Amino acid sequence: MILILSHEHIDEPTNNIIDWLSFYNARFLRLNGDDFLQNKNVKIDINNNIVVTNDEKEISPDEISIVWYRRWIKPTEKKTFFEKFKQLGFTNDETLLVEAYNKYLQQESTAYINGVFSIFKDKIWIPKPSKARGNINKLDVLLRAKDKGIKIPATIVTSSKKEVELFLKTHGNIITKPIYEANCFRYREEVAPMYTKEVSENDIKNFPQLFFPSLFQENINKAFEIRTFIHRDRVYSMAMFSQNDVQTRVDFRNYNWEKPNRYVPFKLPEKEEEKLLMLLNELDLNTGSIDLIYDDKGNYVFLEINPVGQFGMVSLNCNYNLEKIIANDLMSLSNEQKLTNERDN
């Protein structure tokens, strides 16, 4: 059986792959990380090596041949309840204590939820949970890419205003973006997304002399951007002409819904594909979405990789039908694993 790990939040590529698996009458099971949140009746039985779901279904690793890790816990709003506690008469110290306890519960929840993965640790994983969302370091990936001969932007992490001034003087045009992930800040009804942003001389003038360590890169003059999706040594790329729109020029995720960017199928040179495959192999990844820039000098410049990044836009805009390809591959792997187990027994 194929085990699909996901969450309740809408993820169309997952749903589309499940549609294909259903069409082919494949044996699969979807398990959402949300089922293991509080107020749900679940159990991880370590002695008997089984997981019992909210609807009392027992899942044994003996039933599972392959695990496709797509998502796990849906995005949650990180809220501070400070004002609410104050309204209820809590003192500042009491409020901080409650929030500290809430953080402890979140850590406990993460520990037991991720414990589910160990039940299926001996199965084929795409990708491995240890390499999934938030579990690879952007700086480490850039260093490894550089070592593989892949061109990367000039990059520094610094807390010094002087260093940023010198970096801007050296490269003429620079950007900043999160070191971890481009998450959102939420406060009441407001949402502040974390996009890649240009850093101007006027911006730097307002910096304090020392600040929280931040990532800065040279701003690459691009001819176009490339989103490459890799699934088990198969490479699918798409060119995105984001530079033609001021709104998306620095970060294509700042979508212009009224006038979308142009997306077309694209074929990377074979040597560039080989470098990316070598990088994934070194990172112990068998899938991932990669962001690249084709600059105005004809260079392919690596930006970052997301092990469980969106591939639906690549599939739809380029007519690759990736959901069908992945569904067929999961079924093929599952059948191969079944035959291997039968021979071993």
C-alpha positions in Angstrom: 0.0 0.0 0.0 1.1 3.6 -0.7 1.0 5.9 2.4 0.5 9.6 1.6 1.3 12.0 4.3 -0.4 15.4 4.0 -2.6 17.8 5.9 -6.1 19.1 5.8 -5.1 22.4 4.1 -5.9 22.5 0.4 -3.0 21.1 -1.7 -4.2 20.5 -5.2 -1.2 18.5 -6.4 -1.8 16.0 -3.6 -5.5 15.8 -4.4 -4.8 15.4 -8.1 -2.3 12.5 -7.5 -4.9 10.8 -5.3 -7.4 11.2 -8.2 -5.0 9.3 -10.4 -4.4 6.6 -7.9 -8.1 6.2 -7.5 -8.5 6.0 -11.3 -6.0 3.2 -11.4 -7.6 1.4 -8.4 -4.3 1.6 -6.6 -4.1 0.7 -2.9 -3.3 3.8 -0.9 -4.0 5.5 2.4 -3.8 9.2 3.2 -2.8 10.2 6.7 -3.0 13.9 7.7 -0.8 15.4 10.3 -3.7 17.3 11.6 -5.2 14.1 12.8 -2.5 14.0 15.5 -3.2 17.4 16.9 -4.9 17.8 20.3 -8.5 16.9 20.7 -8.1 13.9 18.4 -8.2 10.3 19.4 -4.9 8.8 18.2 -2.3 6.4 19.5 1.3 5.5 18.6 1.8 2.0 19.9 5.6 1.5 20.2 5.5 -2.1 21.5 3.2 -3.3 18.7 4.7 -1.0 16.1 1.4 0.4 14.9 -0.4 3.8 14.5 -4.1 4.1 15.5 -5.8 7.0 13.7 -8.6 9.2 14.9 -11.2 6.9 13.2 -9.6 3.9 15.0 -7.9 2.5 11.9 -4.7 0.6 12.7 -1.8 1.1 10.4 1.0 -1.4 10.5 4.3 -0.9 8.5 3.8 -4.4 7.1 1.0 -2.9 5.0 3.0 -0.1 3.6 5.5 -0.3 0.8 6.3 3.4 0.1 5.7 6.7 1.8 5.1 9.9 -0.2 5.7 12.8 2.2 3.9 15.8 0.7 2.9 17.8 3.8 2.2 17.1 7.4 0.8 19.8 9.6 -1.2 22.5 7.9 0.0 26.1 8.2 -1.1 27.5 11.6 -1.5 31.1 12.7 1.2 32.0 15.2 -0.7 34.3 17.5 0.2 36.0 20.8 -2.5 36.0 23.3 -0.9 38.7 25.5 -3.7 41.2 25.1 -6.4 38.6 25.7 -4.7 37.5 28.9 -4.4 41.1 30.0 -8.1 41.6 29.5 -8.8 38.5 31.7 -6.8 40.1 34.5 -3.5 38.2 34.1 -0.4 40.0 35.1 2.5 40.4 32.7 4.5 37.6 34.4 1.5 35.3 34.4 0.9 35.9 30.7 4.6 35.2 29.9 4.3 31.9 31.9 1.2 30.8 30.0 2.9 31.6 26.7 6.0 29.7 27.8 3.9 26.7 28.7 2.1 26.9 25.3 5.6 26.8 23.6 6.4 23.7 25.7 3.1 22.0 24.5 4.0 22.8 20.9 7.4 21.1 21.4 5.7 18.1 22.9 3.3 18.0 20.1 6.0 18.1 17.5 7.9 15.3 19.2 5.1 12.8 19.3 3.7 13.7 15.9 7.1 13.2 14.3 7.3 9.9 16.2 4.8 8.6 13.7 7.5 8.7 11.0 9.7 6.2 12.9 7.0 3.6 12.6 7.6 3.6 8.9 11.4 4.3 9.0 12.4 1.2 6.9 10.1 2.1 4.0 11.0 4.0 0.8 10.4 7.7 1.4 9.9 10.5 -1.1 11.4 12.6 0.3 12.8 11.6 3.7 11.1 13.4 6.6 14.5 14.4 7.9 15.0 16.4 4.7 11.5 17.8 4.3 10.1 21.3 5.0 12.4 23.4 7.2 14.9 20.6 7.6 17.6 21.7 5.2 19.8 24.7 5.8 19.8 27.3 3.1 23.4 28.3 3.8 24.5 24.7 3.7 22.8 24.1 0.4 24.4 27.2 -1.1 27.9 26.0 0.0 27.3 22.5 -1.4 26.0 24.0 -4.7 29.1 26.1 -5.0 31.3 23.0 -4.4 29.5 21.2 -7.2 30.4 24.0 -9.6 27.0 25.6 -9.6 27.0 29.3 -9.8 25.4 31.1 -6.8 24.9 34.8 -6.0 27.5 36.5 -3.8 26.0 36.0 -0.3 26.7 37.2 3.2 25.1 36.9 6.6 25.9 39.8 8.8 24.7 42.0 11.7 26.8 45.0 10.8 25.6 48.1 9.0 29.2 48.7 7.8 29.4 45.3 6.2 26.1 45.9 4.3 27.3 49.3 3.1 30.5 47.6 1.8 28.5 44.8 0.2 26.3 47.2 -1.6 29.3 49.2 -2.8 30.9 46.1 -4.1 27.9 44.7 -6.0 25.9 47.8 -6.8 22.5 46.2 -6.2 21.6 43.8 -3.4 18.6 42.0 -1.9 17.7 40.5 1.5 15.5 37.4 2.2 14.9 35.0 5.1 17.6 32.6 6.0 15.0 30.0 7.1 11.7 30.1 5.1 9.5 32.9 3.7 6.8 32.7 6.3 4.2 35.3 7.1 3.7 37.5 10.2 0.0 37.5 11.3 -1.6 40.0 13.7 -5.3 40.1 14.1 -6.6 40.3 10.5 -3.4 41.5 9.0 -0.9 39.3 7.2 2.7 40.5 6.3 4.3 38.0 3.9 8.1 37.7 3.8 9.2 38.4 0.2 12.7 38.9 -1.2 13.3 42.7 -1.1 15.8 45.0 -2.7 18.0 46.9 -0.2 18.8 50.5 -1.2 21.4 53.0 0.1 18.5 54.9 1.8 17.4 51.7 3.5 20.8 51.1 4.9 21.0 54.6 6.3 18.1 53.7 8.6 19.8 50.5 9.8 21.2 50.5 13.4 24.9 49.9 13.6 24.2 46.3 14.8 21.1 44.3 14.1 19.8 40.8 14.0 22.0 38.6 11.7 20.4 38.8 8.2 21.1 37.3 4.8 22.1 39.6 1.9 22.8 38.7 -1.7 23.8 40.4 -4.9 20.7 41.1 -7.0 21.2 39.2 -10.2 20.3 40.9 -13.5 18.0 38.2 -14.9 16.8 37.4 -18.4 14.2 35.1 -16.8 13.7 32.8 -13.8 13.5 29.0 -13.9 11.5 26.7 -11.6 12.8 23.2 -11.9 11.0 20.2 -10.3 13.0 17.0 -9.9 11.3 13.6 -9.1 13.7 10.7 -8.8 16.2 11.7 -11.4 13.7 13.1 -13.8 14.0 16.9 -14.4 11.1 19.2 -15.4 11.7 22.9 -15.9 9.7 26.0 -16.6 10.8 29.5 -17.6 9.1 32.4 -15.8 9.3 35.9 -17.3 8.9 37.6 -14.0 11.4 40.4 -14.8 8.9 41.9 -17.2 6.6 43.1 -14.3 7.8 45.6 -11.7 5.6 43.8 -9.1 7.3 40.3 -9.7 10.7 41.5 -10.8 12.5 40.9 -7.5 10.3 38.0 -6.2 7.8 36.2 -8.5 5.8 35.1 -5.5 4.5 38.7 -5.3 2.0 37.6 -7.9 0.2 39.9 -10.2 -3.1 38.2 -10.5 -4.5 40.8 -12.9 -1.6 40.3 -15.4 0.1 37.0 -14.6 3.7 36.3 -15.7 4.3 34.3 -18.8 5.3 30.6 -18.1 6.7 28.3 -20.8 8.3 24.8 -20.8 12.1 25.0 -20.6 15.0 22.5 -21.0 18.1 23.0 -18.9 21.4 22.1 -20.5 22.4 18.5 -19.7 25.4 19.6 -17.7 23.3 21.9 -15.5 20.8 19.1 -14.9 23.7 16.8 -13.9 25.0 19.3 -11.4 21.5 19.6 -9.8 21.1 15.9 -9.6 24.5 15.6 -8.0 23.5 18.3 -5.5 20.3 16.5 -4.6 22.2 13.2 -4.2 24.6 14.9 -1.8 21.7 16.4 0.2 20.1 12.9 0.3 17.0 14.2 -1.6 15.1 12.3 -4.2 12.7 15.1 -5.1 12.6 18.9 -4.8 11.6 22.2 -6.4 14.6 24.4 -7.3 14.7 28.1 -8.1 17.2 29.3 -10.7 18.0 32.5 -12.6 19.2 32.7 -16.2 21.1 36.0 -16.0 21.8 38.6 -18.7 25.3 37.1 -19.2 24.0 33.6 -20.0 24.8 32.0 -16.6 22.5 29.7 -14.7 22.5 30.9 -11.1 21.2 28.7 -8.3 19.0 30.3 -5.6 17.5 27.6 -3.3 15.7 24.3 -3.1 12.5 23.3 -1.4 12.2 19.5 -0.8 8.4 19.6 -0.8 7.9 22.7 -2.9 4.9 23.3 -5.2 5.1 21.7 -8.6 1.5 22.2 -9.6 2.3 25.4 -11.5 5.1 23.7 -13.4 2.7 20.8 -14.3 -0.2 23.0 -15.4 1.6 25.7 -17.3 3.9 23.3 -19.1 1.4 20.5 -19.7 3.8 18.0 -18.0 1.0 16.2 -16.2 3.3 15.6 -13.3 0.5 14.3 -11.1 -0.1 11.4 -13.4 3.7 10.7 -13.7 4.2 10.7 -9.9 1.1 8.5 -9.4 2.4 6.0 -11.9 5.9 6.1 -10.3 4.4 5.5 -6.8 2.5 2.5 -8.0 5.6 1.1 -9.8 7.7 1.5 -6.7 5.0 -0.1 -4.6 4.8 -3.1 -6.9 8.6 -3.5 -7.0 8.7 -3.5 -3.2 5.9 -6.1 -3.1 7.8 -8.4 -5.4 11.0 -7.9 -3.4 9.3 -8.8 -0.2 7.7 -11.9 -1.7 11.1 -13.1 -3.0 12.7 -12.4 0.5 10.0 -14.4 2.2 
